[in-house]
Amino acid sequence: MELPFPALARRSSYLLIAALAAFPRLAVLLHERGTITAAYVDKGSDFARTFLASGTYGFIPGRPSAYTQPLYGFFLVPLYWIFGRSWPVVGLAQIAVAVATALVVYEIGRRFVSRWAGLIAAAVATLHPYVVWHDVHMNREILDELLAATVVLLTLLVAERFSLPLAAALGVALGLAVLGNVRLAVLPLAIAAFLLVLGRRAAVVSAVVTLAAAAVVVSPWLVRNQVSVGCFTLTTDGRALWKANNANTLSTLEHGKWIDDVPGIPGAPPSPQDVGAVYRATGHAPPPVDECAQMHYYRHLALQFMRHHPGEKAKLAALGAEWLWQPSVTKTEGRRGSGSSLDVGRSVVEPAFMVALYVLGAIGLFLVPRRLAVLAVLLLGYDTLTAMLFAGETRYRVPWDFLIALCAAAAVTRFLPLRNLSQLSRNEGDGVALDRRAARPPEPARR
């Protein structure tokens, strides 16, 4: 009879990872409790409050809007409905999401590298200084982190063996990721291409099912926008693309500001967000704005800028990639906690953490299984391209930093000179090898 030590070890790993994820965030949550629902509130929170008050998903009752990605707002809706809007509700819910993310990262490492690598990767990814602070504040990237890890786990499983439910689940995860972040709109195609190139049996079927499931998840939101707002789109916030691509963007960023500080167009109508702010301040709804017309207008200006100023756009793209990948946290004027201990974390603690992670991750990239290495390069490259098209900042990279942590963990478990650790890793075996041995049919008994 087998002893239940492996199962016990796995349960212990889950508990350890959950504790590592939860307790530091609880401390930050208590320290930051006065700002969670008061400062830098995401647009999704305004949409959630309007939806519960009037049934309208937008800034103003009776005026549906598509000025933001819908996922985070609908994540907040049941929380506000059941428990009310308060810092413990938002903070604890987001800590639960962070715990789930860490557990998924552990599963990726356990299945495709080794159990020790999974444990180390999950610990490193969840104790990332920037993420510990950022996860408890109201931001949509908390869902990006969980969905990114889920997409990676499901992609590797589907690439290893054909499974219709897993391929459908992968499509659902990709669809939700797109609804959470418009930058990921092309990600389902990139994942489908990965499955076609590196997938095993029925790779074509897996790719088709994945894309179909993603389309099923995203389509209702697109149809809703066509019917209620007037355009078939993920978001009408075309001004965000323009703010990252116009004649004033480069000088604004070079002077230490962010794209939100780019001067507006004189005489341009207020955005839906501006109108919503007036409504919340006065209780009176200003005249409605044509979101779709604004979206097309700003998108046209951004594309015209990129077409007619390729040299300046190249500089913006390089700056976006630099800000995305620099070890220190992007520091701009007007940032929260400017001049406080937060700046020490941005310029000292975070760079020290990330430099070590980058070095170990670069080494480990050659030690992890080939599929994982290729997928990591694909996804990090995709993230870099979107930063070059839109804008780059630390918060746009951290949802994918767990990929670097997985590679770094492979390097640590390979070279750390601890005999017991090495022996345990050998005893547990590589996740891929274990899966293959488990799937191999038993040999016939010899006569």
Steps between C-alpha positions, in 0.01 A plus 500: 500500500634846407545750777317833443818706523477652148142613562593634842793687347274654239247615759781645707630682193156647434474624858849647495441681171163633617662635815785661306249669272246607761687623808723769340199634309290508816768717661505736201119506492480610862763768440329628184140459613424871470588510129359175362160642398591869514808557283573400139170313469468293185223589253359151553395603851293790366339268246420243771337759725288639216398149397379412850318832540325510164571186297711706257861401445661840455585826675148645508164322556318448173812551288675172419871538442786294361774735615688230689561126488207329676659217698621687808174687540299178489748350748405780741124486438424188713739621771326837528156339475555242774745671736492868409784720381776521759875452526479158674269365229717613208830424671410151624347402166813606315720317751297185427570553129872540576499173697331322209761641261785372714344153514464489120865601461594217735301255288681613184838445663401172665362350182757619247825558693505348849316536827783698655514728198126558526527583868789741447337663197170551681679647802710736288208610282266567791764678715591736217520834688307700242227240471453466878423872523311528172272198545302643792420827325209537264643402162400271214849344472416272793276303263760520222745314725263211574384465141856517364609212725185303414558550127858373530400191699217408263708570189774263615246231589320530165831497310603182681182300438177565314201560723184669380401629849851638560507673161158653572616609846807660343274693262283618790809620691625684191160660444487621859855634466396702195198638689734600779770664289452622143876467446444123491257515208737309269626259767256218404651497151853483644402207724330321210818539293701355789270197515526446125880507505578321829182311575476124472205300373202691361683833524272652236188395690643637823576835339156524339316409820708749697426784259132410485464496878680835528266648238195370688618673818584835335210525253221593745693808611562604138132454413394692810720791397357495148143504629532727804793730414502495121824329398629143484811540716671382818537853635422850376800650679684595182645798685732264689662395173527864392654609830777245437545604136498871424743785447512590873539150642878463476579838656247435777657166590854634474411769756404237757126504446255232388277480193206625708686832518507541121320828414154447358378627165362855535125506448464121511182377673534350848556127524236269656725481807508880527121514474471229764723697737275805461195287575654355816606844619175685431228237467400647165567320173666716233395455136590154367810442289534281193747237621530328165570824313767589755655154470527525122631858522780427745590171338531678164728765651722235662534302178572816304776592745661156467475515122641851457756501785664154491824629652330649805281191533815285499635707791171459685507125436856474634405702807194282558713184490759660728244605760338158484820309569702735720559340842390809692136602517404779264501826696293784355389834637184476708564135593353373823739532795746726318797573727393239757626152580312377194764666285767301686316186400471622142865593460684258734299194612325426172813537281702269726224239482453528125871497405545170686182365339610605151841336537365171635212506254735538203698199620193292573349568158742237367413252776120486489318272252503630144127571484512708816803694375339573163170601661681732744687671217179528297297657780771735624563604141128564450495714814797699370335563163184634664711729719669631186163562334326655801728586795726308734500498876580259782136412564463373145786252545438358846205277398753301293796510741407154629642362173840643592455362852439150360821516298691641797370218721628245249844659524492499881399135525765406244796675660418548867765289680271332750520123492164447664325735262655333198410155631141605562474647154632179347260291707200710401615513138428736222129571461509422129680172551254397770204579279649302213575201719149512642354508152715210373304172482621221731734245352354151448594245761788276406447125492 
